[in-house]
Amino acid sequence: DPDIAQVQVQNKLAQATPLLPETVQRQGVSVRKSSAGFLMVIALISDDGTLEQVDLSDYMVSNLVDTFARIEGVGEVQVFGSQYAMRIWLDPAKLAAFELTPADVVAAVSAENAQISAGSFGSLPAPAGQQLNATITAQSLLTAPGDFEQIVLRAETDGGLVLLKDVARVEIGAESYDTMARRNGQPAAGMAIRLAPGANALDTAHRVKAQIEDYAQFFPENVSYVIPYDTTPFIEISIKEVAKTLVEAIILVFFVMLLFLQNLRATLIPTLAVPVVLLGTFGVLAAFGFSINTLTMLAMVLAIGLLVDDAIVVVENVERIIEEEGLSPREATRKSMGQITGALIGIALVLSAVFVPMAFFGGSTGVIYQQFSVTIVSAMALSVLVALTLTPALCASILRSKDAVHTRRGPFGWFNRFFDKLTGGYAGSVGWIIRRPLRIGMIYVLLAVTMGWLFVKTPTGFLPNEDQGLLFTLIQAPTGATAERTQAVADQVKDFYLNAEAENVNSVFTVVGFSFAGRGQNMGLGFVQLKDWDERTRPDQGVQAIAGRAFGTFSQIQDAMVFPIVPPSVTELGNVSGFDFYLQARGGQTHEELLAARNQLLGMSAQSPLIGSIRPNGLEDATQFRLDIDWRAAGAMGLSATEVGQLLSIAWAGRYVNDFIDRGRIKRVYVQGEPEARATPEDIELWRVRNASGGLVPFSNFTDGGWEFGPQGLTRYNGVPAMQLQGGPAPGVTTGEAMAEIERLAGQLPPGFAVAWTGLSLEERESGSQAPLLYALSLAVVFLCLAALYESWAIPFAVMLAMPIGVLGALIGAWLGGFENGVFFQVAILTVIGLTGKNAILIVEFARDRQVAGEDLFTAIREAARQRFRPIIMTSMAFSLGVLPLVLSSGAGSGGRNAIGSGVLGGTLTATILGVLLVPLFYVAIRRIARGPMGR
């Protein structure tokens, strides 16, 4: 629970806060709930170019940030820029001339820029007869640079005054100069929105966009907003594409039913089940708190082919009885329901049993599973309910006695003659197969072994990469590089996208000073917004192709490492696709040993053909100037540690003193040395410290220093010293294969180092470990349901043995499509298991009933297979064409649709072609083996 997690973090933070530096405590430490990735970025730009970034940033922070942080669904607002601050830039030469120190300036500013509470006249208790009650207003916070310039630092004996303006330059500048934002090369201010845990991305984005549009009418005339990064168009278009696929599936299923049923009345009956079941499913989703999203809509597409199956079975059997026995529709319906009710219940139990275990898995993978589970199970349950209630009523009232002559003419006649021959051939094949159990059994074992081999060889993954119309570009200049140098690289990145990729790119928003790897002048990040998918239809216009060309160009940049990064499929789990891990020093190694091991791993990975790219994700060790203070010499000169520390923190780091009022808002006052007076180590000697006797001592009199190499920060992952690395597989290699290669290479490192996966990679690893348990639970529940249905421990094996055939087809479909064994493929596997079981149940149920009626085993199974062949082919064909739009879809979100569609289509084909031939053999073999009481 995010709320409980936040409370626990705050409790731990409260214990650690007293240990933090006083300055950090003054600025405050906050805890926020938000997702890892950005939902969107809003940028303010100057239309006429007259405003600088600090002006735009101040307007954004002062007028927008607080409002947007309160919007429902927003977890955090991160600003690329800062608001105004009163900057007091100290000149060390002037300070020395007036025998002042930075600490004197801070003390004077603190004293004179203060809010004084002066009370009031006549406040209670008051003397009797008091007639006046009025508030006394005294000094308030200062408001303008001119006010600060007049602050008195010292009064001379001759009456002269030393003012702040005599030793410092005062201006309204930026509170922080750490980041520089540009949009297409022009100054901008950025506001990145992170989603709150559990919030709906589309609803939150709509609220954010409505709010910014409402505020835009009050912007200054030369200010406007743009949205250079937005993840929601991909979501919206993906849902629209799945909805279009849903409609296509319904249309294709309708024509399949028309082809087999051959009259509109019969076709209309299962078609009417579709809207009824879909509406009911939407109601169930709402009751469980789910939204209409890409996952639930994908589940709907899968369910379309399944939910009409039950109605098709009812209608087809009623039509068969009307034609073969000449009964009226009402009598035929009554007889039909007596024959197939058990099969319908069995199908419902099997399909539900397959998907129910998915709903109980945890983690991010469990969230995905739950969407499919609830959607498909509710659709199946409602489908059976409709097939047992509404469909029989419609059959009895709508169907008419069939015209036998009509079915022998025209296209339907040709189709029926063809299908009669196919049915006859199938019945003959069944008879041939069940008389050769050993030979066919060996073929089945070979198919099962092939299925197992393909399952092991199919590379693992988590979610397929998607073209979201967005691209990140990470910039990391050498350690010690200035923001100016990093900005020059960012400009090269911008020029490439806007010129070389002009037909594919809309805009480029760059930030210098911030990156997913950390903050610093040598860090940068680019948000690249691609053009609409309709304008990028060629394969070379996809995001992966663009990233590949960008990587080739950026690898030639000498001044920095630049990496184009495709965003992950699930932005809530991280910011980058590929693999993401920490190299941990679990054996107590030093930072230097950990760094050496990391570099060794980077070198080995660069030589591996399975690794396309790998990079450290963090602040690199940098050259640092070590300042050595001779405390004995300082003490002999009458200097205190407090005075020395104050000088360093004020002149070089900058000191937040207090606040000032700017247009009704409280903003900060900072005192710091002039940039020119803190540019090199030699500038240290410009500064002086006051000793106990009041004299000024040059800093260089008691200090020395030298350059060294050391870490800018130390990272721990799960409490263990670690360094983060990220990368991607080589072309044609899956993330699962790349992760296995990383683990193999890490095993060659010295003892004590280990790989700890994080982000999407951790989810991929956990989903892979969950898959066997998921399959085992689903199969176990299916078996128990069948055992209860047939009141036999043996007969369910006739159904279960058919399931590897469907899985084999799903694996072949994934192999032909080049897809990984990821979450979507696992859903496809379960769907195929359910479909294979459904086909087997139709045959086994009828064969069992015919045996109960007195027929011998061979006659019963042969006739059951012949009678059920047409509805099996019809339902399987309807389901196959229902998922065909998933296989053929393109555009936004097509990766997931293709992955699940290919697996399901392949499994459906093998389950239909091979399964219907082998199920009769399985039934005969099981009945022969279990002839005792346990076989009843």
N, C-alpha and C positions, 0 to 999 in steps of 0.2 A: 504494500500500500504506500503510494508516494507521500501521503500525509504523515503516516507513522515514520517513514524513512526521514522526512524532513525534521520531525521532532527529535529523533535520535541523533541526527547530525547536529542540530542546535544544542542539544545537551552536551555532546562531546566538545563542541566549539566553545561553549561557556567555560569549560574547564581549561581550554587551551588559550583563551583570549588574554588572561593576565600575563602569559609568558611572551606575548607579542610586543614589539617596540611601541613606545608611547605614541609615536606619530601614527602608526597603523591603527591603534585603538581609537585615536581621535577621529580618523577618517571613517572608521566603522568597518565591520565585517558582516556581510549579509549572506543569507542562504535562500536560494530560489529554486523552485521546481520548474524544470524546463527540459525539452528534448535536446539531444546532442546537436542536431543539424538545424539549419536556418529554414524557416518557413518562407520568408521573403525578405527582400531588402528594399527600403524606400530611400530615395536620394533626392535632396534639394539641390537645384542648380540655379545659376544666375543667367537669365535669358540674354542680358546685354553684356555679360562678362565683367561688370563693375564690382561685384562682390567677391571677396576672397573666401577661402574655406572657413576661416574662423568666424566670419560674419554669418555664413550659412549654418555653421554648427551651433553658434550661440542661439540663433533663431529656433533651430530644431530642438535643442535642449530646453530652452526657456518656454517654448509654446507647445511642443508636440509630445515629448518623451513621456512625461507623467500621464498624459491622457491616454496614450496608446498602451502604456503598461497596465492600465486599469481595464482594458477591454477584455471581455470574457474570452477565455481560451488562450490568451497571451501569457507565456511563462516568463519571458525575459525580453527586454529591449536593450540591445547593445549598440552604442553610438560610435561611429567612426568619425571622431572629431571631439570637440569639447566646447563648453560655453566660455564666455568672457571671464577674465580674471584681472585684478589689478596687479600689474607686474612692476616691481621696484627693482631696477637693475643697478647694482652697486659698482662704483668705480674705485678700485683699491688705491689708486694714486691719490684721489681726492680724499678718501677716508684717511689715509696716512697724513695728508697735509693738514687736516683738521684734528689729527690725533684721535680718530674714532675707529670703532671696530664694527663688523656686521652685527654683533650682539647688541651694541648701542642702538643701532637702527631698529632692530626688532623690538627692543624695549620701548623706544619712543613711539613706534607705530602701535604697539599694544596699548600704551597709555592713552594716546590722543584719539585713536580710532576705537572708541568704546561707547557702548550704549549705557547711559547713566539713568537709573531710576530715581527721580527727584521727589516723588511723592506728590502731595497736594496740600493746599490751604484748607483748613477747617476739617481735616479728616478726623474721624472718631477715634478716641473720645475727644470731644470739643468743649470749650468753656461755655457756660450758660450765656445765651444771647448771641452766639456766633451766627453771623448773617452771610458769611462768604464760604463757598465750597468750590474750589477750582483746582484743576490738575496743573502741576508745574512741569514744563518741558524744558529739559536741559540739553546737553550735548547728545547727538545721535551719531550713528555710523556715518562716515564720510561717503560721498557719492561720486566724486570726479577726480581725475588725476591732479587738477589744480589744487584741490583740497589737501591731497596727500603731500604735494610739493611744499606746502606751508607748514608741515609738521616740524616742530622745533626739536632739534637734536641736542643743542646746548646753548645756554645763554652765556655770553662773554661778560667779563667784569666791567667792560666799558659800555655795556648795554647792547652790544651787537648780538645778533642771533645767527646760529648755524642752522640752516633749514635743510630739509631732506633733498630739495632740488640742488643743493650745493654739492652733494656727494653722490647723487643717484639720478638715473633717468626713470621717470614714471610714465607709464602708458597703460591703456587697456589692451591687453593681449589675450592669448589663449590660456586656459587653465592647464592644458597639456598640449605639448607639441609632438606627442609620440606617434600620431598617425597622420597620414596625408591621403586624402581620397580624391580620385579623379573619375569623371564619367566621360568616356571618349576623349580623354586628355584634358578636359576642362575641370576647374575646381568644383568640388561637390562636398556635401555632407551626407553621410549614410546612417541609416537606422536599420539594424538587422533585427528581425522579429523571430523569436524562438517560441515554439508551441508548448503549451502547458501539458503535462502528462494526462492522457485520456481525452484531450480536447479534440474536436472535429476540425480537421485542417481546412475544409472548404468553408464551414460556417465562420471560423475565425478569420480566414482571409477575406470573406465578404464583409465582415464587420470592420476589419482594418481598412479595406478599400473604401467603404462608405464613409468612414471617419475622416480619412485623408482627403476625400473628395469634398466633404463638408467644410473642412478647414481651408482647402485650397482657395475658396472664394475670399478669404481674409488675408491671403498672402500679400506681401508687398508686390508692387507692380512688376518688378524685375526678378521675381522668384517664382519658380514652378517646380513641380515634382515629377519624378519618373520612377518606375519600378524596374530596376535593371536585373533583378533576380526574383523569380516567383515560381514556386513548385506546384502551385495549384492548377495552372492550365493543363499540365500533364495529367493530373488527377481527373479533371473535368472531361478532357478529351478521351481519356482511357475509359471512363464510365460510359461516355457516349458511344465509343467504339464497341464496348461489350454489349450495350443496349442494342446497337445495330446488329451485332452478331446474334443476339437473342431473337430479334425479329426474323433474321435470315434463317435461323434454325427452325423457328415455328413454321415458316413458309415451306422449307424443304421437307419437314416432317409431314406437313399437310399433303404435299404431293405424293409422298411415299405411301401414305395411308390411302389416298385416292387410287393409286396404282393397284394396290392389293385389294381394297374393299370394293372399288369399282362402282360406287354410286355415292352421290353427295350426301344422302341421308345418313348412310353408315359412317362416312368420313366426318360428318358434322359432330357426331356424338363424342369421339375422343378429342376433337378439336375444342369442344366446349369445356372439356376438363381443364384445359390449359389456363384460361383466365381465372377460373374458380380456384385452382390450386395455387397459382401465383399470388393471388390476392390473400389467400389464407396464409401463405408463407411469409408475405410481407408483414402480416399481423403478428405472426410468431416471432419474427426478427425484432419487431418493435417491442414485444413483450420481454424479450431477452436483452433489450438495450442495445441492439446492433443497428448500424446505419446501412443505408444503401451505398455500398462502396464497390471497388473493383473486385474484391474477393467474393463478396456475396453475389454480385452479378455473374461472375464466372461460375459460381456454384449453380446459379439459376440456369445457365446455358447447359451445364451438365445434366441438370435435373429435367430439362425439357424432354430429352430423349427418353428418360426413365419414367417420367410421370405419365406420358401418354401410353406407355407399355401396358399398364394395367387395364386401361380402357380399351386398348386395341385387343388384348386377349379376350375380354368379355365380348366385344362386338364381333370379332372374327369367329368365335365359337358359336355365338347365336346365329350368325350368317351360315355357318357350316351346317348346323342342325336344321335350319329352315330349308336349305338346299337338299341335304341328303335324306331327311326324314319327312319333309313336307309339312312340318308343324307350323302353327300360327306364330307370329312374333312373340305373343305373350307366353304361349306354352314353351316355345323354344328358349325364351329367356329363363323361364323357371327351371327347365332341365339343364340349361347351360350353367346356371349359377350353382346347381348341385354338383356339377362336375369340376368346376374350376375355383370354387371358393377356397378350398384348401391350398391350391397352388398360389392364389393371390396372397393369402395370409403368409405362406411360406416365403414368397418373394419379398413381401414387406419386412418380414423378420430378418431375412438375410441382408437386405440392403441397409436396413437400420443397424443391424449388428455390426456391419462393416464400418460404418461411420460413427457410431456412438462413442467408441473408445477415444476418438480424436478429441472429443470435447473436454476430456479430463487431463490433457497434457498442459504443462505450465510453460512459462517463458515466452519469448517472442514467437517461437515456432508454434507454441500452443495457441497463441492468439490467432495465428493464421489458420491452424487446424480447426479451431472453434467456429470460425466464420463458415467454413465448408460444412462442418458437421451439422450445425444447427440448421443451416439452409437446406441441405440435401435430406436429412432425416425428417424434417418437418414437411418438406415437399413430398417425400415418399409416403409418409403416414397419411397425409391428406389425399394423395393420389389413390391409395387403396380404399380410403373411406369413400371417395367419390365413385370408384369402380364398384364398390359393394352396394351403394345406395342410389346415386344419381344415374349412373350409366345403365343399370338394368331398367330403371323407369323409362329412360329415353329410348332404349332398345324396344321395349314393349309398346311404346306409343308412336315411335317415329318410323321404325323399320317396316318394310312391306315384303310380301312373298317375292322371292327373287325370280326374275325372268331368265331361265336357263339358256334360251336362245340368244339373248342379248350378250351373255358372256362369251359366246362363241364367235362373235363378229367383231370386226374392226381391230384397233390396237389392243383392246382388252382381251379379245379372243386370241390374238397372237401370243400375248403375254401368258394367258392361262394355259394354252397348249404347251408353250415352252416350260412353264412351271410344273405342269403335270408330268412332263418327261423328266424334269429335274427331280421331282419328288419320287418318281418311280426309280430313277437311278440311285437316289439317296437310300430308299428303302432296300434296294438290292445290295448296296454297299454295306449297310448296317448288318444285313444277314451274313454277308461274306466276312465281315470283321469279327462278329461275335463267335464265329466258328473257328477263328484262328487267334485265340487269346495270347498264346506265347509269343508268336511273331509280332503281333501288334503291340503287345506289352513291352517288347524290347525296343520298338520304335518310340513308345511313350517314355521309357526310361531315358533313351537318347535325347529326346526333346527336353525332359526335365533337367538332365545334366547340362544341356546347352543353355537352358534358362539360368541355372546356377552359375555357369561360367560367365555368361553375359552380365549377370547381376554383379559379380565380383569385379569384372573388367570395366563396367560403366563408371566413368569418373564421377566423383561426388561434387556437390556444390550446395549452395543455399538458395539463392534466388537468381534468375537470369538477369543479365544487365539490360537496362532499358534506355532508350533514347528519350530523355526527359526534356530535350530542348535546352539543356544547360550544360555548362562545362566550368570546372574550376581550373585555375592555374596557380600552382604554388611557386613562389620565388624565394630563393635563399641565397643571398650574396655572401661573400666570405666574411668570417667573423671580423668585427672591427670596421666593416664598411659603413659609411654614413648613409643617412636617408637619401641624400642627393644622388649617390651612386645607385642605390636600390631603385629610386624613381626613374633613373635613366634606363634601367633594365625593364621596368614596368612599361615605359613608353615603347620599348622595342616589342614587347608582348602585345601591347595595344595596336601598334602599327601592323603587325602580322595579321591579327584577326580582322582588322577593319580594311585591310588592303588585299592581302593574299587570299583571305576567306570572306571577301565582301559579299559573295552570293549566298553565304550560309549564316553570317553573323549579323545580328541586329545592333548590339551594343556591348561595350566592355567597361566594367566598373572595377577600378583597381584601388587597393588600399596598401599603402606602405607603412610598415610598423606593426602590422598584424598578420598572422598566419595561423593555420591550424597547428603548426609546429611550435608556435610560441610568439612572444612579442619581442621586438627589437628593431633597431634601425636597418638591419640587414634582412629583415623579413618582409614579404609582400604576398598579396593574394589577389587574384583576378576572378571576377564573376563574369562569365561570358554567356550572353543570352543569344541563342541561336534563333534563326527564323522559323516560321511555322512549318510543321511537318508537311503540309501540302506544297510548300515551296522547296522542300528537300526530299525529292522522291527517288533520286538515284542512289545506288549503294554507296558511292563515294561521298555522299552528302550526309551520311549518318554520323552520329556523334563519335563513334569509335574511329571512323575513317578520319574525321577532322582532328581528333586527338592524336592519331598516329602521325599525320602530317605536321602537326604542331610540335610533337616530340622531336621529329627529325630536324626541324628548324631550330628549336630552342637548344638542342644539344650542341649547336655550334656557337652559342653565346659563351664568351670567355669569362665574363664578369660575375656570373652567378649560375647556380643550378636552377633550372626551370622545368617544372613537371606539369603537363596538362593532366587533369584528373577527371574521370567520369564520375558523377555523383552516384552513390549507392542506390539500389532499388528502394530501400527503406531508409529515409533520411533520419528517422528517429533513432537509428542505431549507429550513426556515425556520419562522417562527412566524405569518406572516400570509398570507392569500390576496390576490388582486389583483395589482398590479405593485409592483416593488421595484427601485430603482436609486440610483446615486450620480451626482451632478452633479460632474464633475471640472474642476479648473482646470488644464488642460494647457498653458496659455500663460504660466505663472508669475505669475498674478494674485495679489493680496494677499487676505488673509482678508476684508477689507471688500468687495472687488470680487466675491469668490465669494458672499458673503452677499447682496449686491445682486442678482446674477444669479439666485440661488436664489429670492429674493422675487419677482423679475420672472417667473420660471417659474411660481411658485405663483399669481400673479395671472392670468397667461394661462390656466393650467389651470382655474382656478375659473370662467372665462368660457366654457370649451369645453363644448359639449353632449355630448361623448363621455366626459368625465371626471366620474365621480360624486363622488369625494372624493379629496383629496390632502393630505398632511400631512408636515412635516419629522419625521424620526426621529433625534433626537439632542438633546443638551443645547443649549438656546438661549443666545445671548450674554446675559449678566446684568450687573446693576449690581454693581460691586465697589468696595471701599474701598481706595484706593491709599495705603499707608503710606510716607511719605518720611522717611528717616533722614538727618539731617545728620551725616555721619561726621566732619567737622572739629570740630563742636561736641562730639560724643561723645568724640573723641580728647582734646580739651582738658579734658574732665571726667574723664579717666582711664579711660574705658570701652573695653573690647575688643569686637571684632565677635562673638567667641564668646559672651560674656556676654549681649549683646543678642539674638543668635539663639536662645540657650537660653531666655531669658524668653518670647519669642514662641512657640516650639515647645511649651513646657511649659504655660504659662498658657492659651493660646488653642487650640492644636491638640491638646494632650494628649500626654503622653509615656508610652510603654510602658517601665517601669523594669526589672522582673524578674517573678518568678513567686511564687505561694503555693500551698499545698496545701489543696484542698477535697475532703473525703471520699475521699482517696486519689488524686485527679486533680490534675495540675498546671494551674493557671490563671494568668492574667496580672494584674499590678498596674499601674494607670494613675494618673498624677498630672496634674491639670488644675485650672484655675480654677473657682470656683463659677459656675454658670450666670448668676447675677445680676451677676457681676463681669466678664462678657464679652458683654454683650447689645448695647451700642451703642458707637460710636466714642469717646464721652466716657469710657468705662470704661478706656481706655488709660492715662489719667493716674493711675489707682489703683495701677498696678504700678511697682515700683522695681527698679533694677539696681545691683549693687555695683560700685564703681569700684576702681582699683588701690590707693587708700589705705584701703579698707574702708568708705567711706561709701556711702549709698544715694542714688541719683539718680532722681528721677521720670522716667518714660518720656517724658512730655510735654515735658521740657526740651530734648530734642534730636530730636523727631519732629514731623512735620506730616502732613497727609493731605487727601484729597478723594475725592469719588465720581467714578467713571468707568464706562464701559460696555465690556465685553470678553468674549472667549470663555471658557467654562468648560473647554473641551477642544478639541483640534484633531484632526481625523480625516484619515487618508490611506487611500485605496483603491488597492491595487496600487502603492503608493509615491507616489501623486499626491494633493495636497490635494483633499478632496472633502467633500460633504455628502450625507447619505442622505435620500431621500424615498420615501414609500410611499403607496399609494392604491388605488382601485378604479374600474372602469368604471361608466358610467351604466347604469341599467336597460335591458336589451335590447342592450347593447354588450358585445362580447367583450374579453377582456384583450389579444388581438392587435391589435384596432382601437385600444384605449386606448394601447397601447405605441407604435403607429405615430403616434398623435396627439402623444404626449410627445416623440418624436423630431422631429416637425415643428415643434413649439413651441420645442424646444431649439435648432433651427436658426435661430431668430430672435434668439437671444441674441448678445451681442457675440462677436467671434472669440476662440477659445481655450478655450471651454467645450464639454464633450462629455458624453454620457450613457453610463454604464457599467452594464449590467444585472447584477443579482445574484440569488441565491436561485432561486425558482421561475421568475422572469422570464428569468433567464439560461438555465435549462434549457429553457424554452419556445422561446427564440430559437434555441438550438443544435439542438433537436429539429426545428424548422422547416427549418433549413439541412441537416439530415441526411436529411429525407424524400425529396427528389429523388434523392439518391444511393442510398437504400434501394430506391426503386422501380426505378431504372435497373439496379441489381445484380440484383434479383429477376427482372426481365424478361429480362436478358441470360442469366442462368443457366437460366431456363426455356427460352429459345430454343435454347441449346446442347444441353440435354438432349433436346429434341424433335428437333433435327437429328441427334443420335446415334441416337435411337430409330428414326427414319424413314429414316436414311441419305440425307437430302436437305436441302438448304438452302432449298428452296421450300415444301414441305408445312407446316413449322412456322408459316408466316405465316397459314395458314388457321385455326390455333388462336389465334395472337397477335392477329389482327384482331378477334376477338370480345371481347377483354378490355375495351376502352373501353366497351362496352355495359354490362357489369357495374359498372364504375366510375361510369358515369352514374347508375345506380340507387342506388348508395351515396351519391352526392352529393345526390340528391333526398331520400333518407331522412334524411340529416343536416339538410338544409334544412327539411323538414317538422317534424322534431323540435326544431329550434332549437339544434343542436349545433355545436361548433367543429371545425375541422380540427386535432385534437390527437393525442396518442399513441394513444388508443383508436381513433380514426377511422382512423389509418394502419394499425393492425392489421386493422380491418374491410376496408379497401381491399385489403390483401394477401390476406385470406381470400376476398374476392369474386373477385380475379384467379385464385386457385387453383380456385375453384368453376367459374368461367366456362371456364377451360381444361379442366377435367374433362369438362364437358358437350360441349365441342367435340371432345375426343379420342375420346369414345365414337362420335361420328358419323364423324369422319375416319378412325379406325382401321378401322371396318367398311367404309367406302367404298373405302379403299385395298385391303383384302383382296378385296373383290368385283371390283375392277379387275384385280387379280393373277389372279383366277380366270377372267377373260375377259370380263366385262361391260363395256359401254361406259360412258363417264363419267357421262352423265345418269342411266342406269338404276341404276348403282352408288350414286350419291349419294342418289337418291330412295329406293331400297330401304333403304339404310343409315339414312337419317333416319327412315323409317317404322318399322323394327325397333327402333331405339334410342329412339324417342319415349317409349314407356312407361317404361323404366327411368330416363330423364332426368327425366321428370315426377315419378316416384316418389321418386327420390333428392333432387330439388330441393324437393319438397313436404315430405319428411321433414326436410331441413335447415332449411327455412323455419319449420316448426312447432317444430323443435328450438331455434331462437333466439327464437321468439315470446315465451317467458317472460322473456327478457332485456329485450325491448321493453316488456313490460307490468309489470315488477317495480317495486316501490316500497319505501320504508323505507331502512334503513341500506345505504349503498353502491350505491344504485340509479342514481346519476348515471353511474358508469362502465358499469354493465350496460346502461342505456338507450342510451348513446352508441355502444357497440360493436354492440348488437343492432339499432338502427335502421339503421345503415350496412350491416350484413350482410344484413338482411332486404330492404332496398331494392335492393341489388345482386343478390341472388338472384332477385328477381322479374323484373327487367329481363333478367338473363342467361338466365332460363328462357323468358320470353315472347318477347323479341326475338332472343336469341342463337340459339335453335334454328331460327329462320327465316333468319337471315343466314349461319350457318356453312356450309350447303350452297352458297350463292352464293360465299362466300370460297374454298371448296375448288375449285369449278369454275373460278373466275377464275384461281386460282393454277396449277392444272393446265394451263389453256390457255396462260397466259403462259410457263410453264416446261416446254414440251414437249421441249426439247433434253435433253442428257445431265444437266444440272444439275437437271432436274425429275424425274428418276427417283426 
